[in-house]
């Protein structure tokens, strides 16, 4: 080897300055993939649980809003989720603004919300209702299905849309 102008030798570099070997890179990639394989399912389960907790709280909100609606307007419960929500310039029985716009549209945090009047009085005012929260994508946005009515009891079902005969949540 001959010295160059800067006083260093030219020629092959030693093994310590070549960089990473293919095996070393493959080991690093394998470790990253193993960590991802463990973390991603846990993240999805955490998101499902958060969506389920949000669904329960949203059903509580709907139930409370219906009590306020019934007390305020003296015409029974709301006819729809849209009546509990609203964005009108003035608050009214068809735009009560008791729940947010997203929830009143029927879809929030991975759950689909449905609302139905069950019975009415002789004047056509609702005396009972049901509200359901079902996951948009089963086993991805949530696993549990929830139900609430004018009693304020929230019930759950593990496999299908919940109803009044299902077990209450604990």
KEKE-3310 file (N, C-alpha, C; in steps of 0.2 Angstrom, whole numbers, plus 5000, padded with zeros to 4 digits):
npx = (5004:5002:5006:4994:4992:4987:4992:4987:4984:4980:4968:4960:4947:4945:4936:4928:4923:4914:4900:4883:4880:4870:4864:4863:4855:4843:4840:4837:4826:4817:4815:4809:4797:4791:4789:4779:4769:4765:4761:4751:4738:4735:4733:4722:4712:4712:4707:4694:4689:4689:4680:4668:4666:4663:4652:4643:4642:4637:4624:4619:4619:4610:4598:4598:4596:4583:4575:4577:4571:4558:4554:4555:4548:4535:4529:4531:4544:4557:4555:4565:4583:4588:4579:4583:4596:4602:4604:4598:4593:4585:4581:4571:4557:4560:4573:4582:4595:4601:4610:4625:4629:4635:4632:4618:4617:4618:4630:4645:4661:4665:4653:4636:4621:4604:4587:4571:4554:4543:4530:4516:4506:4488:4488:4498:4510:4527:4529:4537:4554:4567:4585:4599:4615:4627:4642:4651:4660:4660:4670:4681:4679:4672:4665:4654:4636:4624:4610:4597:4583:4568:4569:4582:4591:4605:4609:4617:4623:4633:4634:4623:4612:4607:4594:4578:4578:4591:4606:4609:4622:4637)
npy = (4994:5011:5027:5041:5058:5064:5057:5044:5027:5019:5007:4991:4993:4989:4976:4982:4994:4993:4993:4987:4970:4959:4949:4955:4966:4959:4953:4964:4969:4958:4958:4970:4968:4957:4965:4974:4964:4961:4973:4979:4971:4973:4987:4988:4981:4990:5002:4997:4995:5008:5014:5006:5011:5024:5022:5018:5029:5038:5033:5035:5049:5051:5046:5055:5067:5065:5064:5078:5084:5079:5085:5098:5101:5095:5086:5072:5060:5063:5062:5058:5055:5066:5076:5078:5083:5096:5112:5123:5141:5145:5136:5122:5110:5102:5104:5103:5104:5096:5085:5082:5086:5076:5064:5065:5063:5049:5042:5038:5038:5024:5017:5014:5022:5019:5024:5023:5026:5018:5017:5028:5041:5045:5057:5056:5058:5053:5039:5030:5024:5017:5015:5010:5005:5000:4991:4998:4990:4974:4967:4975:4989:4988:4976:4973:4975:4988:4993:5005:5012:5021:5018:5020:5010:5002:4990:4975:4965:4952:4947:4950:4963:4972:4971:4974:4963:4959:4957:4969:4981:4980)
npz = (5000:4996:5003:5002:4998:5009:5020:5023:5021:5006:4999:5003:5015:5032:5041:5050:5046:5036:5037:5041:5041:5030:5037:5050:5048:5044:5056:5064:5057:5059:5073:5075:5067:5076:5087:5082:5079:5091:5097:5088:5088:5102:5102:5094:5102:5113:5107:5103:5116:5120:5111:5115:5128:5125:5118:5128:5136:5127:5125:5138:5138:5128:5135:5146:5139:5134:5145:5149:5138:5138:5150:5147:5135:5137:5129:5129:5125:5113:5095:5087:5085:5079:5083:5096:5094:5083:5075:5073:5072:5083:5098:5098:5099:5088:5086:5098:5103:5113:5112:5104:5086:5079:5086:5085:5071:5071:5070:5078:5085:5080:5081:5077:5079:5083:5084:5091:5093:5104:5110:5110:5117:5118:5111:5102:5107:5111:5123:5126:5121:5112:5111:5102:5101:5090:5084:5070:5062:5066:5079:5076:5077:5088:5100:5108:5109:5112:5122:5126:5135:5140:5154:5158:5160:5154:5143:5137:5123:5117:5104:5095:5090:5104:5116:5126:5134:5137:5147:5160:5159:5169)
capx = (5000:5006:5003:4992:4994:4985:4996:4984:4985:4974:4967:4954:4946:4945:4929:4924:4921:4910:4893:4880:4879:4863:4861:4862:4849:4837:4838:4834:4819:4813:4813:4803:4791:4789:4786:4773:4764:4762:4758:4745:4732:4734:4731:4715:4708:4712:4703:4688:4686:4687:4673:4663:4665:4660:4645:4639:4641:4632:4617:4618:4618:4603:4593:4597:4593:4576:4572:4576:4567:4551:4552:4555:4543:4529:4526:4534:4551:4559:4553:4571:4589:4589:4576:4587:4601:4600:4608:4593:4594:4582:4580:4564:4556:4563:4580:4583:4602:4603:4616:4629:4627:4638:4628:4611:4617:4618:4636:4650:4666:4665:4646:4630:4615:4597:4582:4564:4548:4540:4523:4513:4499:4482:4489:4503:4517:4530:4529:4543:4558:4573:4591:4604:4622:4630:4648:4651:4663:4661:4677:4686:4677:4669:4663:4648:4630:4621:4603:4594:4576:4566:4571:4589:4595:4609:4610:4622:4623:4639:4634:4618:4609:4604:4587:4576:4578:4598:4608:4612:4630:4639)
capy = (5000:5017:5033:5046:5064:5066:5053:5038:5022:5017:5000:4989:4995:4984:4974:4986:5000:4991:4994:4982:4964:4957:4946:4960:4970:4955:4952:4970:4969:4953:4961:4976:4964:4954:4970:4976:4959:4961:4979:4981:4968:4977:4994:4987:4980:4996:5006:4994:4996:5015:5015:5003:5015:5030:5020:5018:5036:5041:5031:5039:5056:5051:5045:5061:5072:5063:5067:5085:5085:5078:5090:5105:5103:5092:5082:5066:5060:5065:5058:5055:5058:5073:5081:5079:5087:5101:5117:5129:5147:5145:5130:5120:5103:5098:5106:5104:5105:5093:5081:5085:5085:5070:5059:5066:5060:5042:5038:5041:5033:5017:5014:5016:5023:5019:5027:5022:5027:5012:5018:5035:5042:5046:5063:5054:5060:5046:5038:5025:5023:5012:5017:5005:5006:4994:4993:4999:4984:4970:4965:4980:4996:4986:4969:4973:4979:4991:4995:5009:5015:5027:5017:5022:5005:5001:4983:4973:4959:4950:4944:4953:4970:4972:4973:4975:4957:4957:4959:4976:4982:4980)
capz = (5000:4996:5006:4998:5000:5016:5025:5025:5016:5001:4998:5006:5021:5037:5042:5055:5043:5030:5038:5043:5036:5028:5043:5056:5046:5044:5063:5066:5054:5062:5080:5074:5065:5082:5092:5079:5079:5098:5099:5084:5091:5108:5100:5091:5107:5117:5103:5104:5123:5121:5107:5119:5133:5122:5116:5134:5138:5122:5127:5144:5136:5125:5140:5150:5135:5133:5151:5149:5132:5140:5155:5144:5130:5140:5124:5129:5122:5106:5090:5084:5087:5076:5087:5102:5092:5079:5074:5071:5076:5090:5101:5098:5100:5083:5086:5105:5104:5119:5110:5098:5079:5077:5089:5082:5065:5071:5070:5082:5088:5078:5083:5074:5084:5080:5089:5089:5097:5105:5111:5111:5121:5114:5107:5098:5110:5113:5130:5127:5116:5112:5108:5101:5098:5087:5081:5063:5060:5072:5081:5074:5080:5094:5100:5111:5106:5118:5121:5132:5134:5145:5161:5159:5161:5148:5142:5132:5120:5114:5097:5091:5093:5111:5117:5133:5139:5138:5154:5161:5160:5176)
cpx = (5004:5002:5000:4994:4992:4988:4992:4985:4979:4974:4961:4953:4944:4937:4925:4921:4916:4902:4890:4879:4872:4860:4859:4855:4843:4835:4835:4827:4814:4811:4808:4797:4787:4786:4779:4768:4761:4758:4751:4739:4730:4731:4724:4711:4707:4707:4695:4685:4685:4681:4667:4661:4661:4653:4640:4637:4637:4625:4615:4616:4611:4598:4592:4594:4586:4572:4571:4571:4560:4549:4551:4549:4536:4525:4529:4541:4551:4557:4559:4577:4590:4585:4580:4593:4599:4605:4604:4595:4591:4581:4573:4563:4558:4570:4582:4590:4604:4609:4619:4627:4629:4634:4621:4611:4617:4624:4641:4655:4666:4658:4641:4624:4609:4593:4575:4559:4544:4532:4522:4507:4494:4483:4495:4510:4520:4531:4535:4547:4563:4579:4596:4610:4625:4636:4647:4654:4664:4668:4683:4685:4674:4666:4656:4643:4627:4614:4601:4587:4575:4568:4578:4594:4599:4611:4615:4621:4630:4639:4629:4616:4606:4597:4585:4577:4586:4600:4610:4619:4631:4643)
cpy = (5006:5023:5038:5053:5066:5061:5046:5033:5021:5010:4998:4991:4989:4982:4978:4993:4999:4992:4988:4976:4963:4954:4950:4964:4965:4953:4958:4971:4964:4955:4966:4972:4960:4959:4972:4971:4959:4967:4981:4978:4972:4984:4993:4986:4986:5001:5003:4996:5003:5017:5012:5008:5021:5028:5020:5025:5040:5039:5034:5046:5056:5050:5051:5066:5071:5065:5074:5087:5085:5083:5097:5106:5100:5089:5075:5066:5062:5060:5054:5058:5065:5078:5083:5084:5094:5107:5124:5135:5148:5137:5128:5113:5099:5100:5108:5106:5102:5088:5084:5083:5078:5064:5059:5063:5052:5038:5042:5036:5026:5014:5018:5016:5023:5021:5025:5023:5021:5013:5026:5035:5043:5053:5062:5056:5053:5046:5033:5025:5018:5016:5012:5008:5000:4995:4993:4992:4980:4967:4969:4987:4994:4979:4969:4978:4982:4993:5000:5011:5020:5025:5019:5017:5003:4993:4981:4966:4958:4949:4948:4960:4968:4974:4973:4969:4955:4959:4966:4976:4982:4987)
cpz = (5000:4999:5001:5001:5007:5021:5027:5019:5012:5001:5001:5013:5026:5038:5046:5052:5037:5031:5041:5038:5035:5034:5049:5054:5046:5052:5066:5064:5058:5069:5079:5072:5071:5086:5089:5080:5086:5099:5095:5087:5098:5107:5098:5097:5112:5113:5103:5111:5123:5117:5111:5124:5131:5120:5122:5136:5133:5123:5133:5142:5132:5130:5144:5145:5134:5139:5151:5143:5135:5145:5152:5140:5132:5134:5123:5127:5115:5101:5086:5087:5085:5080:5093:5100:5089:5079:5072:5075:5082:5092:5101:5099:5094:5082:5093:5107:5111:5118:5105:5091:5077:5079:5086:5075:5065:5071:5073:5085:5086:5079:5079:5079:5080:5086:5087:5094:5098:5106:5112:5115:5116:5109:5102:5101:5113:5121:5132:5121:5117:5108:5108:5099:5096:5083:5073:5060:5066:5073:5078:5078:5087:5094:5103:5108:5113:5117:5127:5130:5140:5152:5163:5160:5154:5148:5136:5129:5117:5107:5093:5094:5099:5111:5124:5137:5140:5145:5154:5161:5168:5178)
residu = (UNK:UNK:UNK:UNK:UNK:UNK:UNK:UNK:UNK:UNK:UNK:UNK:UNK:UNK:UNK:UNK:UNK:UNK:UNK:UNK:UNK:UNK:UNK:UNK:UNK:UNK:UNK:UNK:UNK:UNK:UNK:UNK:UNK:UNK:UNK:UNK:UNK:UNK:UNK:UNK:UNK:UNK:UNK:UNK:UNK:UNK:UNK:UNK:UNK:UNK:UNK:UNK:UNK:UNK:UNK:UNK:UNK:UNK:UNK:UNK:UNK:UNK:UNK:UNK:UNK:UNK:UNK:UNK:UNK:UNK:UNK:UNK:UNK:UNK:UNK:UNK:UNK:UNK:UNK:UNK:UNK:UNK:UNK:UNK:UNK:UNK:UNK:UNK:UNK:UNK:UNK:UNK:UNK:UNK:UNK:UNK:UNK:UNK:UNK:UNK:UNK:UNK:UNK:UNK:UNK:UNK:UNK:UNK:UNK:UNK:UNK:UNK:UNK:UNK:UNK:UNK:UNK:UNK:UNK:UNK:UNK:UNK:UNK:UNK:UNK:UNK:UNK:UNK:UNK:UNK:UNK:UNK:UNK:UNK:UNK:UNK:UNK:UNK:UNK:UNK:UNK:UNK:UNK:UNK:UNK:UNK:UNK:UNK:UNK:UNK:UNK:UNK:UNK:UNK:UNK:UNK:UNK:UNK:UNK:UNK:UNK:UNK:UNK:UNK:UNK:UNK:UNK:UNK:UNK:UNK)
# end
